[in-house]
Amino acid sequence: MLWAIFAHSISIDFNNAKQYRVVIMKVQTIQYNDPNAPQKFVASLRETGFAVVSNHPISTNLIHDSFKEWETFFKSEEKYKYTFDPKKQAGYFPFRTENAKDSSKKDLKEFFHFYPWSELPSQANVNTPKLYKELLSMGSTLLRWIDSNTPAEVRKNFSLPLYEMIEKSTDTLLRPIHYPPLTGAEEAGAVRAAAHEDINLITLLPAATEPGLQVKDTAGRWHDVSCDPGTIVVNSGDMLTEASRGYYPSTTHQVVNPSAEKLKNSRYSMPLFLHPFKTVQLSEKYTAGSYLEERLRAIGLLPKEKN
């Protein structure tokens, strides 16, 4: 069972003799078929921005076989035939294409963007479409859990129920990622995935093939998230924070470089990012489309706007 410990920092005012206790929070591991799973899931998301789901309905064999498809793809030279279209944001993104928001260093990864309308490479067209559909279905259920367990005064800010926001969406994205072996002599400060928050509503992340994922607590400390086979890590993204007016946090996370003995190991992960359709109103300031465009420019996947 996975428990990631979070703690608020201690604040002490010696002049006024005031002291605030440390509040401990935990990312809960939730059994999907637990009758109280919806309440537990939403409580963990609310407190930490993360939850871990076990005994979920997605076959571990399907996840494993999908990873094998993408391992074959990333090892092949044919991947360059699928180099991404900047306008559509679909296809293969070569090594060191993306940077985290506000980071000057490119991440040490290559990845592929698959949408239900886009093309899959021949090496990955057997199991991946099925995995996409099953993760999307599970994500819809989790959004219903959030809707049902969000206080009415917060829920009134949603322009639509959350699960309806994704029903017509063409932006929900499966992103198979390959973090290649490292030499140990990479550019100083470059990491597999620099500290960032996700853009979307929620992310579903089947357990990666190697450890490395860390989440940041409110005191600025980093905590490892295990990659136990059969679990799916779920986190809330910036769009959910925007739509809920900050009620659900979008927690900072990163993928750190491996220890010296594991530098030669590749790492594969396969998050599904659940996005609303573009015209969904997230807040007075943003639609889902305008929010996404702004963030894609910030992380280097769209060119900066000219002044």
LINCORJO-V390177 format. One record per residue. N is the residue number from 1. OMEGA is omega in degrees with one decimal (* if undefined). Layout:
BEGIN
((N	OMEGA) (N	OMEGA))
END
This chain:
BEGIN
((1	-176.5) (2	171.3) (3	173.8) (4	-173.8) (5	175.2) (6	176.7) (7	169.2) (8	177.1) (9	177.2) (10	177.0) (11	-177.2) (12	174.7) (13	-174.8) (14	-179.9) (15	-179.1) (16	177.5) (17	178.1) (18	177.8) (19	179.9) (20	-177.1) (21	174.1) (22	178.5) (23	-179.2) (24	177.4) (25	-178.9) (26	168.5) (27	-174.3) (28	166.6) (29	-171.9) (30	173.4) (31	-174.1) (32	-176.8) (33	175.3) (34	179.0) (35	-179.6) (36	-177.1) (37	-178.4) (38	-179.3) (39	-179.8) (40	-179.8) (41	-177.0) (42	177.8) (43	179.1) (44	178.8) (45	-179.4) (46	-175.2) (47	-170.3) (48	-174.9) (49	-177.4) (50	169.5) (51	177.4) (52	-176.4) (53	176.2) (54	-177.1) (55	179.7) (56	-172.7) (57	-176.5) (58	-176.5) (59	175.6) (60	176.8) (61	178.4) (62	178.9) (63	179.5) (64	-177.9) (65	176.5) (66	175.9) (67	-179.4) (68	176.5) (69	-175.8) (70	173.5) (71	177.1) (72	-178.6) (73	-175.0) (74	177.7) (75	-175.5) (76	176.3) (77	179.4) (78	-178.4) (79	-177.1) (80	176.0) (81	-176.5) (82	-177.8) (83	-166.5) (84	172.1) (85	-176.5) (86	-179.2) (87	-177.5) (88	-178.6) (89	179.1) (90	176.1) (91	-173.1) (92	178.1) (93	-174.5) (94	179.6) (95	177.6) (96	174.4) (97	-168.9) (98	170.6) (99	174.3) (100	177.3) (101	179.1) (102	177.5) (103	178.4) (104	-178.2) (105	175.3) (106	178.7) (107	-179.0) (108	-176.6) (109	168.1) (110	-175.0) (111	-178.6) (112	175.9) (113	176.7) (114	173.1) (115	-178.7) (116	-179.2) (117	-172.3) (118	-175.5) (119	172.5) (120	173.7) (121	-177.5) (122	-179.2) (123	-172.3) (124	-175.3) (125	180.0) (126	-175.0) (127	-174.2) (128	178.7) (129	179.1) (130	178.3) (131	178.3) (132	-177.5) (133	-178.0) (134	176.0) (135	178.2) (136	178.7) (137	177.9) (138	178.3) (139	176.9) (140	177.2) (141	-179.7) (142	176.6) (143	174.4) (144	176.6) (145	179.9) (146	178.3) (147	-173.7) (148	-174.2) (149	174.4) (150	179.3) (151	-175.7) (152	-177.9) (153	174.5) (154	-176.5) (155	-179.1) (156	177.4) (157	-179.8) (158	179.5) (159	174.1) (160	168.0) (161	-172.9) (162	-177.3) (163	177.2) (164	179.1) (165	-175.7) (166	-171.6) (167	-179.6) (168	-172.1) (169	171.5) (170	-175.5) (171	177.3) (172	-161.3) (173	168.0) (174	-176.6) (175	170.3) (176	-175.8) (177	172.9) (178	172.1) (179	-173.3) (180	172.0) (181	-178.8) (182	-179.1) (183	-174.0) (184	-178.7) (185	-179.6) (186	177.4) (187	-179.2) (188	178.3) (189	179.2) (190	-179.7) (191	-177.1) (192	173.3) (193	-177.6) (194	-176.7) (195	-175.9) (196	169.0) (197	179.0) (198	-175.2) (199	-160.7) (200	177.3) (201	173.4) (202	178.2) (203	173.0) (204	-174.8) (205	172.0) (206	-176.8) (207	179.9) (208	-176.9) (209	178.5) (210	174.8) (211	179.2) (212	179.9) (213	175.8) (214	176.0) (215	-173.8) (216	179.4) (217	-174.3) (218	175.9) (219	177.8) (220	179.4) (221	-179.9) (222	-179.4) (223	178.0) (224	171.4) (225	-176.8) (226	179.0) (227	-179.9) (228	177.6) (229	178.6) (230	177.3) (231	173.7) (232	176.5) (233	179.9) (234	174.8) (235	177.0) (236	-178.1) (237	-174.7) (238	179.3) (239	176.7) (240	175.4) (241	-180.0) (242	-177.0) (243	-178.1) (244	-179.6) (245	174.9) (246	-177.7) (247	176.5) (248	-177.8) (249	171.1) (250	-168.1) (251	178.3) (252	177.0) (253	-176.9) (254	171.1) (255	-175.0) (256	176.1) (257	-175.6) (258	174.5) (259	-173.4) (260	-177.3) (261	-179.3) (262	-178.6) (263	-176.4) (264	-180.0) (265	168.2) (266	173.2) (267	178.2) (268	172.1) (269	-171.8) (270	179.6) (271	168.5) (272	179.5) (273	-178.8) (274	-177.7) (275	170.6) (276	172.2) (277	-163.4) (278	-174.7) (279	176.3) (280	178.3) (281	178.4) (282	-178.2) (283	178.0) (284	-175.4) (285	-168.5) (286	155.9) (287	177.5) (288	-179.5) (289	-178.9) (290	178.6) (291	-179.2) (292	-179.1) (293	179.6) (294	-177.4) (295	177.8) (296	175.3) (297	-177.6) (298	-178.0) (299	171.6) (300	179.7) (301	168.3) (302	179.7) (303	177.1) (304	176.4) (305	178.6) (306	179.1) (307	*))
END
